[in-house]
C-alpha cells in the first residue's frame, strides 16, 4: 500500500482494511525497529522518526474511515 505523499506502507490492503489503528501502529513500529536495526549494520540513516511514521499512519487511517451522516 502506498500514499502519494507518504511513501510505501508496511501492510497490504487486506490487513490495512481489517485492522484497528492500534494494530497498525504496532505493525509499523515493529517494521520500523527491524529497519532501524538493519540500518545500523549497513550504516544507513533513517529518513523519518518513528513518531513521524506513526503520525502518517494515523492520518491515512483517518482518511479511510467513512464519514457517517446522521439525520436529525
N, C-alpha and C positions, 0 to 999 in steps of 0.2 A: 504494500500500500504506500502511496506517495502523496505528498501535498505539494501544490505548485510552488509554495514559498518556504516550505519547511523541510524538504529533503525526503529521504526514504524512512519509512516506519518499519518497526520490527515485527509486526504481525500481519497475517494475511487478512483479507476482507472478512472471512467467516469468523475468525477469532475476534477481530475488531468489533463486528456487529453483534457478537454474542457474549461480550464481556462487560463487566462493570468498570467504572473509571478506576476504582482501586485495584482491580485485577490487571488492568492495562498498565497502570503506573508501576506495579510490581514487576511486570514483564519487562518494561522498558528500563527499569532500574537494574534488573539482573543483566540485561543485554549490555547496558552502559558499563557496568562493572567488568564484564568479560572483555569488552573492547578496551577499557582503561588498562586492565592487567596485560592485555596483549600489546598495547601501545608502549608500555614501559619496556618490554623486551625489545620492541622494534624502534625505540627512540622516536616515536611518533607523537605529535602533540594533538590532544583532543581539541576540536574546534569550538565546542559548546560545553557549558557546565551541565551537570545533571539537573539542576533547578530549571535551566532554560529548556531542556528537553521535556521535562515534566509539564512545564507551562504550555509548550506546544501541543503535547498530547491532550491536555485538558481543553485547550481551545478547539482542537479538531473534534474531540468527543462532544463538546457542547454544540458545535455546528451540526453534528449528526443527529442530535435529539430533535424529533419532530415537535413543532410548536402546536400545542393543543389549545383551541379556542373554545371557551365555554360560553354558551348562550345564557343571557340574563333573563 
